[in-house]
């Protein structure tokens, strides 16, 4: 296990360094796709290892089912994003949107971004987790700004300011936790999760409550929970499409993961009710805030970004319910949303490149203009709004059903109503884009094989896990849900 | 320690009064030097060597590299200064005083058992004033200065409540801060090149 973790952590930065040194474009692509595929394989091997041998704990490193699930998400998305980049960024360079010489830098940043996310997931220590989350912001800021035009700079500046302020508040919360730990006489292993959980009976509840407020706001900012989500639509819409996919699917999930880990300590001290009420509140608020913006949105990538706010809200809602069913749903939903949303961002990237516009109203006749990508886009939209039998439906259904089962029918009904609004908005725009005649004068370029393969792979995953959840995946999700139950369920 | 806490409060107060970018960076430099001194002093009292390492790093990173990068940026901007802050210097100073009173009151209520009350209160005041600067100043550099002030405040808070985090986490934080400022300076250079200004109030194209 230890060797696997070190390899998975070591490969991306090495590839990053090599990407800066390599000049030949073809080799750059092949090397990065191969490296990301290997990283992805390593994360799957780690998950298999956790299922076989149980959680791994050694010094600063810790991997259990919950980390393994997120490792799989990051590994999978890194691979598809790199594969997608292989044709997409090439085309961007050919069309003159970026300087061809910057491609090496792009891959280097992408690998570093992936490294920081993996590091967050294998860290045992709450302090190191904070360092990792801050590093994800830094690695991704220049990726958000990558086109270096006015809008991209604006988005990157807002991203770095809002997330840094948020993450500094999380540091404040972390320092308070450490103070509570020291006051309780546990100076031996500072901010180690295991040490803090062992000590939880003696931590000062007031200090922990204070820390909880800052931690929830801080990491909540990074996770894109409303009302701290303001950076998200800007950053997601201005970044290159593969980066948007990583931000939306992997980064938001990682931030949620860190939040859950921190809340584990808080719940152990304060009990579950307080934590759950806060998560439910932010969850419903995030979905409610996203819906009106999605109904009037004209920028296709902003539409997808607000959809991410909605989905983070759904996961937070599931966490807040805190029942085993809801948490299974939340674990499954993190995975489903990541894969489905990344496919949507890839496909929107292909569409934008062809139509040379992000404006929903200017994209007509997708079926006629690009049958393969258009069909996939429709399937991806159907997936993200939760149409059976695609996997997102099942995780959404589990969470909504859990709300009714947990005796919160009003909240469940409110969520259903909001989801109906999302469905209407997304389907309206999707059908407008699908049908009709394509405008004359479309770019002649066909989407690259790598780009279509990346989107197709993600969609195959969504369709496949919707029809049939393999035993290993089910086991991983069940165990991850059990970890979440220990963290936010509040029944210790 | 009381004197150092007092100096920190003064630096934060002065930051609310200045509208000249280079002055602000110099105040920040002085503030970081005080933080380093506080770190060394606390390390001396506790007899812990790892705090001297942290003090040295503070000097190198926060009183050296970061001000250097910011001053280079200021020189490039020539005559730019904070012309229309959302809240003027007098209002900001009033807010700063309010923040100080608030943080002393907060410490009294929230953490009565803390030994070095002045240090903790000044740290909280630094965090609040830093956040205030970020919200009310429009110049990119002033926002970066505000961010570092928040960071300094958090650092002193950690120092005075817990004798600082373990060295490996501390190193991570220093590295992050350094990269953070580097990234933001790069962005500010690009803002200047694209918009001919680093006044962030022009950033309002992305909406809805």
Interface residues (C-beta under 8 A of the other chain):
Chain A: X60 X125 X127 X128 X130 X131 X134 X135 X137 X138 X141 X142 X145 X148 X149 X150 X151 X153 X154 X155 X156 X157 X158 X160 X161 X164 X165 X168 X171 X172 X175 X178 X179 X182 X183 X190 X191 X206 X207 X210 X233 X234 X237 X238 X293 X296 X297 X302
Chain B: X110 X111 X113 X127 X131 X134 X140 X143 X147 X150 X151 X154 X157 X158 X161 X162 X165 X166 X168 X169 X172 X173 X175 X176 X179 X180 X183 X184 X186 X187 X190 X191 X194 X195 X200 X203 X204 X205 X206 X208
